[in-house]
């Protein structure tokens, strides 16, 4: 039995409906809401700009304040500031010295660069398994002006060659050496001399 597939009509995938326009009352209501929101936003911006005139009117007839004679108005002789600068006068700077804040902090002695260290320190900048690599690092650090040496350390089954600079006996010497190493991206570890 043979079928003739050419005569089979496919079903439509989507029904075509004309788009309906929204009702006029919803468009009018949306327009009113958007207009009111924009109006309120504009008023807030105008108020924040500072261009709003004062709401009270002091020049109403019958409500005029009694002006004082010019002789009665006194200006301080020691502080002749215009009205604009008086409004900006901040008492913070004059009152701050009279306030004292008590804290329960313990004073710390900050060492000066010439203060001696309690024990001398060495800066270790590497540990190598090959002496040639350690000596290459020593030459590199000697070009930076550091006093560098190779120290042999025996471990179980192997020997390490430690690259160390020093000894540093004052805070200033130690800080200068660490600064030079940091500037050249060389990590360092402080080790005390026993």
HUUR-V962935 format. One record per residue. RES is the residue in one letter. PSI is psi in radians with two decimals (NA if undefined). BURIAL is # if it has 24 or more other ideal C-beta (glycine too) atoms within 12 Angstrom, else .. D_CENTER is the distance of its C-alpha to the mean C-alpha in Angstrom with 1 decimal. Layout:
RES_PSI_BURIAL_D_CENTER + RES_PSI_BURIAL_D_CENTER
This chain:
X_2.18_._82.5 + X_2.55_._80.4 + X_2.49_._77.7 + X_1.73_._77.1 + X_-0.22_._73.3 + X_-0.42_._73.5 + X_-0.16_._74.9 + X_2.18_._72.0 + X_2.19_._69.7 + X_2.64_._66.0 + X_2.55_._64.5 + X_2.40_._62.0 + X_-0.76_._58.4 + X_2.45_._57.1 + X_2.37_._59.0 + X_2.00_._58.6 + X_2.45_._58.1 + X_2.45_._57.5 + X_2.34_._54.2 + X_2.44_._54.7 + X_2.53_._53.1 + X_2.73_._51.3 + X_2.65_._53.3 + X_-0.61_._53.2 + X_-0.59_._52.2 + X_-0.63_._49.0 + X_-0.71_._48.0 + X_-0.76_._48.8 + X_-0.73_._46.9 + X_-0.72_._43.7 + X_-0.70_._44.1 + X_-0.76_._44.4 + X_-0.78_._41.3 + X_-0.72_._39.2 + X_-0.73_._40.6 + X_-0.73_._39.9 + X_-0.76_._36.3 + X_-0.66_._35.8 + X_-0.79_._37.6 + X_-0.75_._35.6 + X_-0.73_._32.3 + X_-0.69_._33.8 + X_-0.69_._34.8 + X_-0.76_._31.4 + X_-0.71_._29.9 + X_-0.70_._32.7 + X_-0.71_._32.3 + X_-0.35_._28.6 + X_-0.32_._29.4 + X_0.16_._31.4 + X_0.19_._34.6 + X_2.24_._36.5 + X_2.74_._39.6 + X_2.59_._40.3 + X_-0.45_._42.3 + X_2.51_._44.8 + X_1.93_._47.5 + X_-0.13_._48.8 + X_0.49_._51.6 + X_2.40_._53.8 + X_2.33_._57.4 + X_-0.29_._58.5 + X_0.55_._55.0 + X_2.21_._54.5 + X_2.65_._53.3 + X_1.97_._55.6 + X_2.48_._54.3 + X_2.63_._54.5 + X_2.69_._56.5 + X_-0.52_._54.6 + X_-0.45_._55.9 + X_-0.40_._54.4 + X_2.16_._50.8 + X_2.38_._49.3 + X_2.45_._46.1 + X_2.32_._44.7 + X_-0.50_._45.7 + X_-0.36_._42.8 + X_1.23_._40.0 + X_1.57_._41.0 + X_2.48_._38.0 + X_2.87_._38.3 + X_-0.61_._37.7 + X_-0.72_._34.4 + X_-0.50_._33.0 + X_-0.61_._34.4 + X_-0.52_._32.4 + X_0.06_._29.1 + X_2.17_._30.1 + X_2.18_._27.4 + X_-0.14_._28.9 + X_-0.77_._25.6 + X_-0.47_._26.0 + X_-0.47_._29.7 + X_-0.40_._29.4 + X_-0.75_._26.5 + X_-0.37_._28.7 + X_-0.16_._31.2 + X_2.48_._28.9 + X_2.23_._28.7 + X_2.16_._26.6 + X_2.32_._28.3 + X_2.71_._26.5 + X_1.08_._28.2 + X_2.59_._26.5 + X_2.22_._28.7 + X_2.46_._28.4 + X_2.34_._27.7 + X_2.12_._29.6 + X_2.17_._27.5 + X_2.37_._29.7 + X_2.81_._30.5 + X_-0.40_._31.1 + X_-0.08_._34.8 + X_2.36_._35.0 + X_2.59_._37.0 + X_2.64_._35.7 + X_-0.69_._37.7 + X_2.59_._38.8 + X_2.60_._38.4 + X_2.64_#_36.0 + X_2.61_#_36.2 + X_2.03_#_33.4 + X_2.19_#_34.4 + X_0.06_#_33.0 + X_2.73_#_35.2 + X_2.05_#_38.2 + X_2.62_#_40.6 + X_-0.35_._43.8 + X_2.31_._45.4 + X_-0.61_._46.1 + X_-0.67_._45.8 + X_-0.66_._42.2 + X_-0.72_#_41.5 + X_-0.57_._43.4 + X_-0.71_._41.5 + X_-0.62_#_38.2 + X_-0.80_#_39.8 + X_-0.68_._40.8 + X_-0.77_._37.3 + X_-0.48_#_35.8 + X_-0.52_._38.8 + X_-0.37_._37.9 + X_-0.12_#_34.5 + X_0.31_._36.6 + X_2.63_#_36.4 + X_1.73_._39.4 + X_2.54_#_39.6 + X_2.87_#_42.3 + X_2.24_#_43.3 + X_2.31_#_44.2 + X_2.30_._46.3 + X_2.11_._45.6 + X_2.18_._48.3 + X_3.00_._47.3 + X_1.96_._49.7 + X_-0.07_._51.0 + X_2.90_._48.7 + X_2.32_._47.6 + X_2.52_._44.0 + X_1.90_#_43.3 + X_2.28_#_40.3 + X_2.05_#_38.6 + X_2.57_#_37.7 + X_2.61_#_36.9 + X_-2.82_#_37.9 + X_2.60_#_39.1 + X_2.20_#_36.5 + X_-0.22_._37.7 + X_2.80_._35.1 + X_-0.67_._31.3 + X_-0.75_._31.0 + X_-0.76_#_33.0 + X_-0.76_#_31.0 + X_-0.72_._27.6 + X_-0.76_._28.9 + X_-0.74_#_30.3 + X_-0.66_#_27.2 + X_-0.74_._25.2 + X_-0.74_#_27.8 + X_-0.73_#_27.8 + X_-0.73_._24.0 + X_-0.53_._24.2 + X_0.30_._27.0 + X_0.76_._25.4 + X_1.98_#_28.0 + X_2.53_._27.2 + X_2.61_#_29.0 + X_2.22_._30.3 + X_2.29_#_31.6 + X_2.32_#_35.1 + X_2.60_._37.2 + X_2.14_._40.8 + X_NA_._43.2
